[in-house]
Amino acid sequence: MRTLYLCGAGNSEGVRLALRVNAALSRWDRVLLLDDDTSKLGESRLGVPIVGAIDELAHAGESSEAANLVARTTARRAAVRHRIEASGVPLTSLVHPSVDASECHVAAGALVYEQALLSTATRLGRDSVVFMRAVVGHDTSVGEGCVIASGAVLNARVVLDEQVYVGSNASVLPDARIGARTTIGASSLVVSNVPADSSVLGVPGQVLSTAGAMSAAGDDAQAAAHSHDAAALEAQLLPVLREVLEAPHAGVHERFFEIGGTSLLAVEFVTLASQRVGQAISLVDFFASCSVRELARRLAGARDATAGAGPARVDRLRLLAQRRGHSPRS
C-alpha cells in the first residue's frame, strides 16, 4: 500500500495541499499525519488521522513517502527534515495542481501552495516552501530549507542561501543574495545583498543583526553580560519569553524566531516586556537582538546612556513611559 506521511499536524494548509495533489495524481492509497504532540493522537485534520509521532517513520513500509509540513521556522523545519532522512523514508515534493512548474527545477521535499507563481528557470532547493500568492522571479534560486511566506516577492535572479525565511509580503529586489539563516521581516524591502545570520526589517530593509557583528563585540559584550543591570534584566525578560512562546524551558541564548516566534508574537513580547522591565522596548531593539541575553545587554547599554543624558532627555523618556502605562527606573 502506497502511503504518504505528513509530518506536522499544525499546518492544516499543508494537509489540504497534500489532498489536492493526491486528488490530481492518485499517487497514494492513504495519507496519514504524524506529530510529536502525543495529546493529538487519534485526532484528525481535514479527515486525515494523526496516527503517531514522527519517529513512527522507522516502521513505514517500502512504498511510503514523507512530506515535511513544518514551516514556522527554518530551524525547526530543518530538524524535522533530518529526522525524516534518518528514517530512510524518501521526501516527496507537493506542488499544487494549479501551479505551473514547467521549466522550473523543484527538488525533493519542496512544497508549493495554491496561487504561488514560479517564473521561468526558478530553482527550488530541497525541502523549501513557497506559500500562497508568493512570487518567485525568473532565474531565482531558493536554497535548501528556505520558507517564502504568503505574498512575498522574490524578483529576478535573487539567490537565497539555505534556511532563509522571507516574511509575508516582503520583497527582495533583483540580483540580491541573501545569506544563510537570515530572517526577512514581514513587509520589508531588501534592496541589496544581506550577510548570513541576519535579521532584516523595514523599508528599505535595515540589517539589524549579524553573527559577525556580535562576534566583533567580543570582550565588551562579554563584560556587559556580567553587569548587574543586564543580569537583572535577563531575569525579568526570560519569563516573558517563556510565557509568550509557551516554551517553559527556553533559555537566554535561544533566538526568538528559531523556537517558534513570529512577527505577531514579537509585538506581544515587546509590549509585555516593556511593562515588566519598566523601560520602553522598540521592535527595532528586539529584532536587533532576538535573544534574551542580547536584548538585556542592549537595554542595559541604553540605561547607561540615559543615565548620562541631560534632565530634558530623561524627562522625555519618562513622559514616553507614562504614555505607555509604566514608569522608568530612576
C-alpha positions in Angstrom: 0.0 0.0 0.0 1.4 3.4 -1.0 1.3 5.7 1.9 2.1 9.4 2.3 3.1 10.5 5.8 2.7 14.2 6.6 5.0 15.3 9.3 3.5 18.2 11.4 -0.2 18.3 12.3 -0.2 22.1 13.0 -0.2 23.0 9.3 -3.8 22.4 8.0 -3.0 24.2 4.8 -0.2 21.6 4.2 -2.8 18.9 4.7 -5.1 20.4 2.2 -2.2 20.8 -0.3 -1.4 17.1 0.0 -5.0 16.1 -0.5 -5.3 18.3 -3.6 -2.1 16.8 -5.1 -3.3 13.3 -4.4 -6.7 14.0 -5.9 -5.0 15.1 -9.1 -2.3 12.4 -9.3 -3.8 9.4 -7.4 -0.3 8.7 -6.2 -1.0 7.4 -2.7 -3.6 4.9 -1.4 -3.7 6.6 2.0 -2.5 9.8 3.6 -1.6 9.9 7.4 -0.4 12.5 9.8 2.5 12.3 12.3 3.1 14.7 15.1 5.3 14.6 18.3 2.5 16.1 20.4 1.0 12.9 21.9 -2.1 14.7 23.0 -3.1 14.9 19.3 -3.0 11.2 18.8 -6.4 10.0 17.5 -7.4 13.4 16.2 -7.6 14.3 12.5 -7.1 17.3 10.2 -9.4 17.6 7.2 -10.2 13.9 7.6 -6.5 12.8 7.8 -5.9 10.9 11.0 -2.9 11.6 13.4 -1.5 8.1 13.9 1.7 8.7 15.9 4.9 10.6 16.4 7.4 11.3 13.6 9.6 8.5 14.8 7.0 6.1 13.5 8.6 6.6 10.1 11.1 4.0 11.2 8.4 1.4 10.8 7.0 2.7 7.5 6.7 0.3 4.5 9.0 0.4 1.5 6.4 2.1 -0.7 6.0 5.0 1.7 6.9 8.7 1.2 7.0 11.6 3.6 6.3 15.4 3.3 7.6 17.9 5.9 4.8 20.3 6.8 6.7 22.2 9.5 7.2 25.8 8.3 7.0 28.1 11.2 10.8 28.5 11.4 13.5 27.2 9.1 15.5 25.8 12.0 12.6 23.6 13.2 11.9 22.6 9.6 15.5 21.5 9.1 15.4 19.4 12.3 12.3 17.5 11.1 13.8 17.0 7.7 16.9 15.4 9.3 14.7 13.0 11.2 12.8 12.1 8.0 16.0 11.5 6.2 17.4 9.4 9.1 14.3 7.1 8.9 15.1 6.2 5.3 11.7 7.3 4.0 12.1 9.4 0.9 11.0 13.1 0.9 8.4 13.9 -1.7 7.5 17.3 -3.2 4.0 18.7 -3.2 3.2 21.2 -5.9 -0.4 22.4 -6.1 -2.0 21.2 -9.4 -2.9 24.8 -10.4 0.8 26.0 -10.2 2.7 25.9 -13.5 6.1 24.5 -12.5 7.2 23.7 -16.1 10.7 24.9 -17.0 11.5 25.0 -13.2 13.6 22.8 -11.0 11.8 21.6 -7.9 13.9 19.5 -5.6 12.7 16.7 -3.3 10.7 17.8 -0.4 9.7 21.2 -1.7 6.1 22.5 -1.1 4.4 24.9 -3.4 1.0 26.1 -2.4 -2.0 27.3 -4.4 -1.7 30.6 -6.3 2.1 30.7 -5.9 3.9 31.9 -9.1 7.1 30.2 -10.3 8.7 32.1 -13.1 10.9 30.5 -15.8 14.1 28.9 -14.7 13.2 29.1 -11.0 15.2 26.6 -8.8 13.6 25.5 -5.5 16.1 23.7 -3.2 15.4 20.6 -1.2 12.7 21.0 1.4 12.0 24.6 0.5 8.5 26.1 0.8 6.6 28.7 -1.3 3.3 29.7 0.3 0.1 31.1 -1.2 0.4 34.1 -3.6 4.2 34.3 -3.2 6.1 35.2 -6.4 9.5 33.7 -7.4 11.1 35.7 -10.3 12.9 34.2 -13.3 16.3 32.7 -12.8 15.9 32.9 -9.0 17.5 30.2 -6.8 15.9 29.3 -3.5 18.2 27.3 -1.2 17.6 24.2 0.9 15.0 24.6 3.7 14.0 28.2 2.8 10.5 29.4 3.6 8.8 32.1 1.4 5.7 33.3 3.2 2.4 34.3 1.7 2.5 37.3 -0.6 6.3 37.6 -0.6 8.1 38.6 -3.8 11.5 37.5 -4.9 12.4 39.4 -8.1 14.6 38.2 -10.9 17.9 36.4 -10.3 17.7 36.6 -6.5 19.7 34.0 -4.6 18.6 32.7 -1.2 21.2 30.6 0.6 20.0 27.8 2.9 17.3 28.3 5.6 16.3 31.8 4.8 12.9 32.9 6.0 11.1 35.6 3.9 8.2 37.0 5.8 4.7 37.8 4.4 4.5 40.5 1.8 8.3 41.1 1.9 10.1 42.0 -1.3 13.6 41.3 -2.4 14.9 43.3 -5.4 16.6 41.8 -8.4 20.1 40.3 -8.1 20.3 40.4 -4.3 21.9 37.5 -2.5 20.5 36.6 1.0 22.9 34.8 3.3 22.0 31.6 5.1 19.7 31.5 8.1 18.6 35.1 7.6 15.1 36.3 8.6 13.4 39.0 6.5 10.6 40.6 8.4 7.1 40.9 7.1 6.5 43.7 4.5 10.2 44.6 4.5 12.1 45.6 1.3 15.5 44.2 0.6 17.5 46.3 -1.8 21.0 44.8 -1.7 22.9 41.7 -0.5 22.4 40.6 3.1 25.1 38.6 5.1 24.4 35.3 6.7 22.6 35.0 10.1 21.0 38.4 9.8 17.6 39.9 10.7 16.2 42.5 8.2 13.3 44.8 9.0 11.8 47.9 7.4 11.5 49.8 4.1 14.2 49.9 2.9 15.3 46.9 4.9 17.8 47.5 7.7 20.2 44.7 8.7 19.6 44.6 12.4 22.0 41.9 13.5 24.6 39.5 12.2 26.7 36.8 13.8 29.8 38.7 12.6 28.7 41.9 14.4 28.1 40.0 17.6 31.4 38.3 17.4 33.2 41.6 16.8 31.7 43.0 20.0 33.9 40.4 21.8 35.1 41.4 25.2 32.8 44.3 25.6 29.7 42.2 25.1 31.1 39.6 27.5 31.6 42.2 30.1 28.1 43.6 29.7 26.7 40.2 30.2 28.1 40.1 33.7 26.9 43.5 34.7 24.4 43.7 37.5 21.8 45.6 35.4 22.0 43.2 32.4 21.6 40.2 34.7 18.6 41.7 36.4 17.0 42.4 33.0 17.6 38.8 31.9 15.8 37.6 35.0 12.8 39.8 34.1 12.8 39.1 30.3 13.1 35.3 30.4 9.7 34.6 32.0 8.1 36.9 29.4 9.7 34.9 26.6 8.6 31.6 28.0 5.1 33.0 28.5 4.6 34.4 25.1 6.0 31.4 23.3 4.6 28.8 25.7 8.1 27.4 26.0 8.8 26.8 29.7 12.3 25.5 29.0 13.5 28.4 26.7 16.9 29.8 27.7 18.5 33.2 27.5 20.7 32.3 24.5 17.9 30.9 22.2 16.9 33.0 19.3 13.2 34.0 19.2 12.4 33.0 15.6 14.1 29.6 16.0 12.0 28.5 18.9 8.5 29.3 17.5 8.4 33.1 17.4 6.5 35.0 14.7 6.1 38.7 13.9 2.9 38.9 15.8 4.4 37.2 18.8 7.3 39.6 18.6 4.9 42.5 19.1 3.2 40.7 22.0 6.6 40.1 23.6 7.8 43.7 23.2 4.6 45.1 24.7 4.6 42.8 27.7 8.4 43.0 28.2 8.2 46.8 28.2 5.7 46.7 31.0 7.6 44.2 33.1 11.0 45.9 32.9 9.7 49.5 33.2 11.6 50.5 30.0 10.3 51.2 26.5 11.5 48.5 24.1 11.1 49.0 20.4 10.7 46.4 17.8 14.0 47.6 16.3 15.7 46.9 19.6 14.2 43.4 19.7 14.9 42.4 16.1 18.5 43.6 16.6 18.8 41.2 19.5 16.4 38.2 19.1 17.6 36.6 22.3 17.1 37.5 26.0 20.8 37.7 26.6 21.4 40.1 23.7 18.3 42.2 24.4 19.3 42.6 28.1 22.7 43.8 27.1 21.2 46.3 24.7 18.7 47.6 27.2 21.4 47.9 29.9 23.5 50.0 27.5 20.5 52.2 26.8 20.1 52.8 30.5 23.7 53.7 30.8 23.2 56.3 28.0 20.1 57.6 29.7 22.0 58.0 33.0 24.5 60.3 31.2 21.8 62.3 29.4 20.6 65.7 30.5 17.4 66.3 32.5 15.4 67.2 29.5 16.2 63.9 27.8 15.3 62.0 31.0 12.0 63.9 31.2 11.1 63.0 27.6 11.8 59.3 28.3 9.7 59.4 31.5 6.8 61.0 29.6 7.0 58.3 26.9 7.0 55.6 29.5 4.0 57.2 31.3 2.1 57.2 28.0 2.8 53.5 27.7 1.4 52.9 31.1 4.5 52.5 33.2 7.4 54.5 34.7 11.1 54.0 34.0 13.5 53.4 36.9 15.1 56.5 38.4 
